[in-house]
Amino acid sequence: MTIKGFPEDFLWGGAVAAHQMEGAWNIGGKGISVADVMSAGAHGVPREITDGVIDGINYPNHEAIDFYHHYKEDIELFAQLGFKCFRTSIAWTRIFPKGDESEPNEEGLQFYDDMFDECIKQGIEPVITLSHFEMPYYLVEKYGGFRNRKCIDFFMNFAEVCFKRYKHKVKYWMTFNEINNQTNFTTDFAPFTNSGIKYEDGENREEIMYQAAHYELVASAKAVKLGHEINPEFKIGCMLAMCPIYPYSCKPEDMMMATSAMHKRLYFGDVHVHGEYPGYIKTYWQRKNFNIDVTKEDEEALKEGCVDYVGFSYYMSFATQYTEGNEHYDYDEETMLVRNPYIEASKWGWQIDPVGFRYSLNWLYDHYRLPLFVVENGYGEIDQVVDGTVDDTYRIDYMRDHIKEMQLAMSEDGVDVLGYTSWGPIDIVSAGTGEMKKRYGFIYVDKDDEGNGSLERSKKKSFDWFKRVIETNGKEL
Ligand code: P53
């Protein structure tokens, strides 16, 4: 398929997170992160969060794909793909193993220096997320995670050290990955991975979520301000999980329900971009009698640290429906989503919706008027190795359909997009389930859910396809 191309400097690449691929969980002075205490789950089987690391449990992130020892080989493969950029995170626990130290761990800092040098040598620009579901577990145990205001300062120490150390190697930064996942506060997964929150029985989960998210939004804004002081050339963005929520029908109450659901999922973006809470969140807190600690200084900090761009992930769309009696259109993500009859879903129930991607790009650009950066998109599937290779035509189809819609959003709708990094260009541990078998890569990694395998890397069919997409700057899909 031939389509109109992309701007010359469009940032094609791939994206991962440290905890999902580095492994070496206790090497080089690294401390235990929240990802290190999560067992493996499956679709419909939540990952268990254990009290510290317990012998005999399979923790898939401990070894992951051992990128820590394979990074040269892997970056060489990314260079073959033609990547212009590589998005990863800096594991907070490599730099501050417990999180509240005053001095960073030099060995951890050196690892990222070496890894970034390798990228730059191969002509690949590192794009960095500071906090991607991997905060120090010690901060959870000692301080209760981001329910504690002190975590703002701990995060700031971490951000400052990273900004100063890598100021000549990294230009594009993001603060908190998918900060809005925690909208789903009734499950244990999102509050723990986003904010290091473990709930006690009987606590008001939603109120605690809003409080933790507020401290993160303040920490993010302060980091944006500080980053610009350290290097005015920095571009620092937020990172939202964009799952647009459609009304199930054109019934007016369904439309209001969808509007309310979008408010709950995306107010985070408004705070990051506009530096203040939208009215609907303040009135919601009042109606619910939530007492959120927001100080005058916080409000000033939010105003002074607006982001430069909006990074976001896009995998799927949602739909919701009004139910009798829900007069305030209150939204619970666990129980109020409905299946969209017009689209298919993956084996993990993720609804495949390329047009929804174009809609998302429009929605975000209409609301925020900032450059957008698509920092995650891709298709998780069970791959079969036949004669030493994987025919992942389904993955090529998914990505082609999505990239085409992105191109239309740019050429027909005038949306400003900086780049596109595919999720998991090399197979990694799934964040949601901890499985290896939910694969996204162009590069296959020989490892199964039980942890067996040689860790050998090999190219799938999609490898040459994506390489060609980048080579032709998106003209040939
Ligand atoms: P996995 C939920 C909804 C949308 C994106 O996810 C999500 C999640 C959490 O699972 O996570 C992002 O591995 C996240 C990545 C993650 C990727 O999407 O569950 O930023 O860390 O791996 C894909 O298939």
Residues whose N, C-alpha, C, O or C-beta is under 5 A from the ligand:
A	BS01	P53	A17 E178 A241 G380 V429 S430 A431 G432 T433
